[in-house]
Amino acid sequence: MRFLSEIDSPKDLRQLRVEDLQEVADEVRQFILDTTSRVGGHTGASLGAVELAVAMHYVFDTPKDRLVWDVGHQAYAHKILTGRRDQLHTIKQYGGLSGFLRRDESEYDTFGAGHASTSLSAALGMAVARDKIKDDFHVCALIGDSSLAGGMAMEAINQAGHLKSRLIVLLNDNEMSIAPAVGGLARYLNRIKGAQSYQHLKDEIGDTLESVPHFGERLRKAAKTVKDAIAAAVLPGALVNELGFRYIGYVDGHNVEMLVNALEEAKKIDDGPVIVHALTTKGKGFPNPEKNYYAYHATGPFDIKTGLSPKSSKVSTKTYTQIFGETMCELMAADDKIVALTAAMPDGTGMDLVLGKFPERAFDVGIAEQHAVTFCAGMACEGLKPVAAIYSTFLQRALDQIIHDVCLQNLNVTFAMDRAGIVGADGPTHHGLLDIAYLRGYPNIILMSPKDEAELRDMMLTSIEHPGAAAIRYPRGSGFGVDISQKPQVLEIGKSEILRDADGEAAIIALGSMVNPAMEAAKNLAKDGIEATVVNARFIKPLDAELILALAQTKRFIITVEEAYLAGGFGSAILELLEENNLLDKVKVVRMGVPDRIITHGDPKLLLAKYGLDADGIYQKVKETIEVLEERRAGRKQLKIA
Ligand SMILES: Cc1ncc(C[n+]2csc(CCOP(=O)(O)OP(=O)(O)O)c2C)c(N)n1
């Protein structure tokens, strides 16, 4: 590596000649490939943004000038150029670099990211603050074409044009979200690209006017006006003019010199926001990208020559996501009122299968979770039965829509919350740990979580048949390979399942992913002579009050276990129920779950173990609780003797 090994910060990059930058970009690309082929990561997304990162750090005086990345999954080149090259191999691993951006990871990460469409709002905030404190740095936001269509980005555009703040937006247009980009904005951007004549015409007019001797400066100003007029005439739509943005483009996003020129031009615009429109290819440089769809976005480790991932020798069981997709197809075939929806995650949610089989009744609305929910509410008003499959973490975006548009009006919408719990490598922005807390506090919704994939199928039918709102939380990854040949059954709402009925003093009430570890813990406890009842809760709301109250009267302690934040969670709901029934002095309740802190990225098994959320952790907690109660009992006895 001629250049890269000498680049420890963007300052080193800025010492180079502009002619050398393409070679730097090639080296960065190779470095990303070498690293992610070993450890995996957002390979395709980052390969597509290599030249953008090089050009931005060359043109802008970072970190004084602020670069704001959207999502941050495409920022590996940025990490490499900002002193993190030698740690890139630790990306997404416990204790290693984050897969996204974090303010506490580097001074160059000006704004944390992970969820989409935030960069323009944050960048506009920084630009406005800069003007207020009378500083003069540049702010440049990088955003993908699909994230640009997200509601927040649109709202930021609306305000930026109005404020006329000095702000640069670099649009990374690869016509892809994770799947192909969808929607009207994607069509609009294509129309701009179709208007090739604009760029040529603009350059020609500019060159001609500016080349007239003696009149250079005056004519340059005139030329600018003429160019703007042409932009208005040729560019379709309202973004450039009506919304108050200047437009530079489009530019080849893999040609560093062109990008440098375009960004230098953008820097000169001091009277309002400007969009630099760069065309890029997702997965640029990936070996045989057509053989590996995920090369366009994220990969596990792969063979650097063929691009193929190593074959696993394990016979893998189906994931919850796959079972969800297949069951949707089954249910939709039987009931033509069911409609399905994903918000830009067709593969991640299993909706790709549904979109393929039922194109008339399945929708990909793009990165638009808020719209997705209210769109479902509208369909439910007309008697359809919408099922929205949205990751638990992304559904956070749409809380008000769930409350105001769905629950308040008691509409039949099902929320299939994939990736509920600790997701692992993607870390704090992606863990689905809050859904119980954010959904539990409002009427007119039922909440459940399956112990395995067969129960997921039952819960899907139960939700769809339930006339109001319902949400199902289920984890990332494989199920248990249980028999799913039985047709889905409607479950009795608010009824849990006793899996192990024991005479002992302990009851473990486990939720969803924690049911299996609870059963394993109970078996191990039995070996020590401790008999614990194990309940598969199934429902978080409504709770199985009858059973829980009965347990409170017969057991010495109840342990609740959930893969979610404890605050406002499932265990809290049980505490509330017992408090309302004056039973808290009869039974000790110990809640197991995720404590009130940011959960880092890393292997989910390791993270779950750290918080005691596995068979061993539950086993230990039961033993500890018995010890505490014994000590208390002994203490009381001593008091009596005294
Ligand atoms: C609110 C939200 N919804 C969904 C996602 C999942 N997601 C991550 S990247 C991505 C695609 C982004 O596409 P684009 O903005 O065009 O950037 P590209 O990946 O093409 O560089 C999606 C849907 C997310 N991060 N945040």
PDBQT file of the ligand as one rigid body, heavy atoms in Angstrom, charges set to zero:
ROOT
HETATM    1  C1  LIG A 701     -35.161   3.768  10.473  1.00  0.00    +0.000 C 
HETATM    2  C2  LIG A 701     -34.410   2.677   9.788  1.00  0.00    +0.000 A 
HETATM    3  N1  LIG A 701     -35.076   1.775   9.046  1.00  0.00    +0.000 NA
HETATM    4  C3  LIG A 701     -34.403   0.784   8.423  1.00  0.00    +0.000 A 
HETATM    5  C4  LIG A 701     -33.048   0.691   8.531  1.00  0.00    +0.000 A 
HETATM    6  C5  LIG A 701     -32.299  -0.481   7.903  1.00  0.00    +0.000 C 
HETATM    7  N2  LIG A 701     -31.390  -0.007   6.843  1.00  0.00    +0.000 N 
HETATM    8  C6  LIG A 701     -30.078   0.171   7.055  1.00  0.00    +0.000 A 
HETATM    9  S1  LIG A 701     -29.291   0.703   5.714  1.00  0.00    +0.000 SA
HETATM   10  C7  LIG A 701     -30.692   0.680   4.802  1.00  0.00    +0.000 A 
HETATM   11  C8  LIG A 701     -30.661   1.078   3.368  1.00  0.00    +0.000 C 
HETATM   12  C9  LIG A 701     -30.211   2.470   3.215  1.00  0.00    +0.000 C 
HETATM   13  O1  LIG A 701     -30.230   2.773   1.859  1.00  0.00    +0.000 OA
HETATM   14  P1  LIG A 701     -29.540   4.094   1.348  1.00  0.00    +0.000 P 
HETATM   15  O2  LIG A 701     -29.904   5.227   2.212  1.00  0.00    +0.000 OA
HETATM   16  O3  LIG A 701     -29.827   4.237  -0.089  1.00  0.00    +0.000 OA
HETATM   17  O4  LIG A 701     -28.001   3.827   1.599  1.00  0.00    +0.000 OA
HETATM   18  P2  LIG A 701     -27.068   2.693   0.964  1.00  0.00    +0.000 P 
HETATM   19  O5  LIG A 701     -27.137   1.517   1.872  1.00  0.00    +0.000 OA
HETATM   20  O6  LIG A 701     -27.595   2.375  -0.392  1.00  0.00    +0.000 OA
HETATM   21  O7  LIG A 701     -25.723   3.297   0.943  1.00  0.00    +0.000 OA
HETATM   22  C10 LIG A 701     -31.781   0.265   5.557  1.00  0.00    +0.000 A 
HETATM   23  C11 LIG A 701     -33.150   0.118   5.083  1.00  0.00    +0.000 C 
HETATM   24  C12 LIG A 701     -32.392   1.649   9.329  1.00  0.00    +0.000 A 
HETATM   25  N3  LIG A 701     -31.063   1.607   9.525  1.00  0.00    +0.000 N 
HETATM   26  N4  LIG A 701     -33.092   2.627   9.930  1.00  0.00    +0.000 NA
ENDROOT
TORSDOF 0
